[in-house]
Every structure is written in C-alpha cells, then in structure tokens.
C-alpha cells in the first residue's frame, strides 16, 4: 500500500512535475507544464489519488478493481480516483500515475514537449 508521502514523491519525480494547491490547502494538484495529471487530498486515510485515464481503460479498471472509482469531482469519463488501500498492487498504481502523466504530456504543445525533452536529457 502506497502512503501519501510515497505517492507525492512518485508524482514529483515525473519530469517537469510541480505540486500546487489551487483548490486550497487540502488538495495537492500535480501538474506538468501547467496541466494537471494527478490530484490528491492531503489528509485522506487511506490515501486517494485521482488520475487521468483513457476513457475505455477507465471503465475496464473500474470493473477490475473495487479501489478504482469514477473521478471524484472530475470528468468521470477521463478521470479515475484510486484508493491506495492495498487491494491494488503498488506497481499497478505507479503505472496508472505514469499513464496519467503520459496522457497529459502527449496533449501539450510541441514547444512544451520539447522543453520537457530537454529537461530529461539534462538529467
């Protein structure tokens, strides 16, 4: 089971990722080049994280895993909220975070993607 600190660190390790609090101090929003790829309540127990998802895969994941639910206060077609309660393997949850990041990154402008590519090459 991934705890809040581990999920936060994993999100922030994505190239160009930043943490912001546009909805107040209770919800951390993780963005890449100004676009949200994850949202995580600061004090949820167990931790939850909302992630962008391909619409077809979103439905499949909800059917496979009880801990994956339609995005809470988000577009339910494109977002899932995942409860990190141990019922989903840690590696699978990390893959879902990575998938969300990639989906958002792919929709960025060519210029923004080039900036991220430069950041990756500098690492």
BELUR-V105543 format. One record per pair of residues at least 6 apart in sequence whose C-alpha atoms are under 6 Angstrom apart, sorted by the first residue. I is the first residue (numbers start at 1). GAP is how many residues later the second one is. D is the distance in whole Angstrom. If there is no record, write none. Layout:
BEGIN
{{I,GAP,D} {I,GAP,D}}
END
This chain:
BEGIN
{{1,83,6} {1,84,6} {1,85,4} {4,43,6} {16,16,6} {17,14,5} {17,15,5} {18,12,6} {18,13,5} {19,10,6} {19,11,5} {20,8,6} {20,9,5} {21,7,5} {21,8,6} {26,15,6} {26,16,5} {27,13,6} {27,14,4} {27,15,5} {28,11,6} {28,12,5} {29,9,6} {29,10,5} {30,6,6} {30,7,6} {30,8,5} {31,6,6} {37,63,6} {37,64,5} {38,12,5} {38,13,5} {39,10,6} {39,11,5} {40,9,5} {46,39,6} {47,37,5} {48,34,5} {48,35,4} {48,36,6} {49,32,6} {49,33,5} {50,30,5} {50,31,4} {51,28,5} {51,29,5} {51,49,6} {52,26,6} {52,27,4} {52,48,5} {53,25,5} {53,26,6} {53,47,6} {55,22,5} {55,23,5} {62,6,5} {62,7,6} {67,15,6} {67,16,5} {68,13,6} {68,14,5} {69,11,6} {69,12,5} {70,6,5} {70,10,5} {70,11,6} {71,8,5} {71,9,4} {71,10,5}}
END
